[in-house]
Amino acid sequence: MSTRLLHAIEAKPNVVRDGLRYLCLDHANTLSSDGIHRLLQTARRVVDFTITTSDARPDLLPLLTAMPDLRRFTGPLHGLFGTRSLIPTRGIDPTHPFFNNITHLDIFDEPTGPFVKAAGRDTPTLATPSTHETLSRLPALTHLSFSNPSGESWTPVESLLADCPRLVVLVLLWPKWRAPSRRQWANTSPVRDPRLVCGVYDGGRDAWADWENHALRGEADFWERAEEFVKRKLCKDVDAECFWMGGEDFLLALPEADSSGSEAEAD
């Protein structure tokens, strides 16, 4: 798919520029650094962008900032900003124009995120207040997700929800093998905010299957399933203090068939 995209850039740049809405650079990406630059310089109308930790670099930040329609970002913020921390004074500026229109963040940033044990104790790290400060200052953020967060304390979760009143959902996701311990943790939560949603993904064969199903076929993704879960709690169809989506409510669905690529183009 990467080679086909480069050919498309050469042959029909207008199609790539105006037609490409969803773009994922996953571990199967074979584009060179120059190829990624050419792609991002051409695909100016992307709405949803996903990138793995190995490909996220500061030189891509200006190219993503130049995308006026970009609303969803999945990947490591520290990679884009060239820092190992979410703390503003150490590299991530919440007033950066990249964040002006970003509504959905699914971030891979650890271990300086808000769910870290400090010296083996169930307490937030000193980085937590600054992390919350960064996220609470993002002007358009309504959906926030942390993938495979660590730690045991609920204090950072409560603080994050309190500091970000515009959030529609806060999603905590773990791989399926962590379900028993994380479900027990969620079931003992002192949190009273229905916007919190916890769950696992059941897509080990293809970590991007949920993203692909949404991008290629318009199927509901984990954001929409989380929103629906919150609505059910608000309507009292589900206990308001139920935070774990289990059983048939896996947040990320198992792929029905293997996919040949992770780049999708909207009609």
C-alpha angles and dihedrals in degrees: 000000000000091000091047090052092053090050089049091052089055098041103034111012092163091060092053092043096049103025107043108092104153122046130175125181101194133169090284091062111125099179117124121232089263090049092053090050092051091048095049092044090055102037095069098153098060113141100181122036128182128182136172124237094255094058100039108105136158093247089067094057096081090049092052092044089056091060104098095193099047109127106151128054127181119183144055116325091195089062093055094046096041095238137111093221141063089216111118095223090056100055116297112099112196089201092059110125090238087078097048095100103016109124101163124050123179100177131189096198113140151182094019093051124105099274104068131124113235113221090334094305126121093246132110119258123248087257092067101085092049091046090054090046091055095049095041090056096056102114102215104026114134103147124048130177135178117201116219096343118190131215136069107236120106093198094088091049093052091046093050092052091047093048094048107051092163093063114116093190138004109202126196113193131190135177114264095255089065093054099104096054096037093047090053090049092050092047091058095049118140089201115120098187114110091206091079114098125179129186150122136260120235098199105103094144091057120014091194098050093107091051092047094049090054096043098043103033106019093242120159112274130206091274091058093044090051091049091051091049090053091049090052089053092049090050089049092240085122127032107269089227093054108108104163120089104206141153109027091356100081107160093221117037129225110253114254092212137005114268125221095218148001102231117097133187123205121227 
